[in-house]
Amino acid sequence: MALTMVEKQVSGVTVLQLSGRITLGEESSQLRTKIKDVLGQGNTRLVLDLAEVAYIDSAGLGTLVAGFTSAQNQGANMKLANLTKRFDELLHITKLVTVFDVYKTVEDALKSFAVS
């Protein structure tokens, strides 16, 4: 199952709706390129909607960390929303939950930008 991405602008925040798998190879490369493009366009507020992501491997996690780091280095902010139970557990096991800003819904993530 390939990775598909739908980009939307909501109140000045770029929302990337992801569906499929984020795995080593084409999928993680696609996501890395997309995040780089979004940041390159000057977007500083980004939410990744992960509700439809069926599977993520270590390379996919690495891609998310690299995207987060790139965002931070460019003064941007990347947040995760709608994690599946399995993905949430994976973030806790790897302690990456302490790195990412994680929200239950895209709406919660969007609201968090208004506060910051």
WOURPE-V60086 format. One record per residue. N is the residue number from 0. RES is the residue in one small letter. SS is DSSP state (h for helix, s for strand, l for the rest). OMEGA is omega in radians with two decimals (NA if undefined). D_FIRST is the distance of its C-alpha to the first C-alpha in whole Angstrom. Layout:
BEGIN
{{N:RES:SS:OMEGA:D_FIRST} {N:RES:SS:OMEGA:D_FIRST}}
END
This chain:
BEGIN
{{0:m:l:-3.11:0} {1:a:l:3.10:4} {2:l:l:3.03:7} {3:t:s:-3.09:9} {4:m:s:3.07:13} {5:v:s:-3.11:16} {6:e:s:3.10:19} {7:k:s:3.01:22} {8:q:s:3.12:26} {9:v:s:3.10:27} {10:s:l:3.10:31} {11:g:l:3.11:31} {12:v:s:3.07:28} {13:t:s:3.10:24} {14:v:s:3.05:21} {15:l:s:3.07:18} {16:q:s:-3.11:15} {17:l:s:3.02:12} {18:s:s:-3.11:9} {19:g:s:-3.09:6} {20:r:s:3.03:6} {21:i:s:-3.03:9} {22:t:l:3.12:10} {23:l:l:3.10:13} {24:g:l:-3.02:13} {25:e:h:-3.07:11} {26:e:h:-3.12:9} {27:s:h:3.08:13} {28:s:h:3.09:15} {29:q:h:-3.10:14} {30:l:h:3.12:14} {31:r:h:3.14:18} {32:t:h:-3.11:19} {33:k:h:3.12:18} {34:i:h:3.13:20} {35:k:h:3.12:23} {36:d:h:-3.13:23} {37:v:h:3.12:24} {38:l:h:3.13:26} {39:g:h:3.11:28} {40:q:l:3.11:28} {41:g:l:3.09:31} {42:n:l:-3.08:28} {43:t:l:3.12:30} {44:r:s:-3.01:28} {45:l:s:3.05:24} {46:v:s:3.03:22} {47:l:s:3.10:19} {48:d:s:-3.00:17} {49:l:s:-3.07:15} {50:a:s:-3.06:15} {51:e:s:3.10:12} {52:v:s:-3.05:10} {53:a:s:-3.06:9} {54:y:s:3.04:10} {55:i:s:3.12:12} {56:d:l:-3.08:14} {57:s:h:3.10:17} {58:a:h:3.09:16} {59:g:h:3.07:14} {60:l:h:3.11:17} {61:g:h:3.11:19} {62:t:h:3.11:18} {63:l:h:3.11:19} {64:v:h:3.12:22} {65:a:h:3.10:23} {66:g:h:3.11:22} {67:f:h:3.14:24} {68:t:h:3.10:27} {69:s:h:3.12:27} {70:a:h:-3.13:27} {71:q:h:-3.12:30} {72:n:h:3.14:32} {73:q:l:3.13:32} {74:g:l:-3.14:33} {75:a:l:-3.11:30} {76:n:s:3.14:28} {77:m:s:-3.13:25} {78:k:s:3.13:24} {79:l:s:3.13:21} {80:a:s:3.05:21} {81:n:l:3.12:19} {82:l:l:3.03:18} {83:t:l:-3.12:17} {84:k:h:-3.11:19} {85:r:h:-3.14:18} {86:f:h:3.09:17} {87:d:h:3.10:21} {88:e:h:3.13:22} {89:l:h:3.11:20} {90:l:h:3.10:22} {91:h:h:-3.14:25} {92:i:h:-3.10:25} {93:t:l:-3.10:25} {94:k:l:3.11:27} {95:l:h:3.08:25} {96:v:h:3.10:26} {97:t:h:-3.13:29} {98:v:l:-3.04:28} {99:f:l:2.91:26} {100:d:s:-3.06:27} {101:v:s:-3.13:25} {102:y:s:-3.13:25} {103:k:l:-3.10:24} {104:t:l:3.06:24} {105:v:h:3.14:23} {106:e:h:3.10:27} {107:d:h:3.12:28} {108:a:h:3.12:27} {109:l:h:3.13:28} {110:k:h:-3.10:32} {111:s:h:3.10:32} {112:f:h:-3.14:32} {113:a:h:-3.11:35} {114:v:h:-3.04:37} {115:s:l:NA:36}}
END
